Amino acid sequence: MVRELETLFQENNLIINSEKNNSMSFHSKQIRLPSRPQTTSKNMGIAYKFELRFLGIYITEKLKRDTQVQSLTSKMSQVSYC
């Protein structure tokens, strides 16, 4: 699948910044040892993340909201003390 995406980007003159790419697999909390496949792009390894921020929203591999709620709570407490 990664090769197909690379081909699509090349055909449309789009640039992939390999340093900014991240890999994540989603799973339920019942799975004790989830699969975390190695992903590469242009012979460079893509870093695996357990949580990341995408379009301003924190996403975890278990799709939990804890990190997002903590971030929003922190921001709201800063505003209320100003």
C-alpha positions, 0 to 999 in steps of 0.5 A: 500500500505504501508503494501505491501511495508513493506512486500516486504522489510521484504522478501528481508531483506531490512531495512526501516529507519522510521525517514528518510521517508517522505510523500507527495501528488502532486496536481495542484495549482487549488486545494485549500485544497489538501488531506494530508492523514496520513501515518504510517509505523510500527505504527510510523507516517511518516512526511508530507512535502510540499517540499523535496529534492530527488536525488539533486532536490527540489520537491514541492507538486504543482510540481513548480520549484521555490525552485530548481531555487532559489537553483541553482541561489544561488550556481551559484552566489557563484561560480561566486564570487570565 
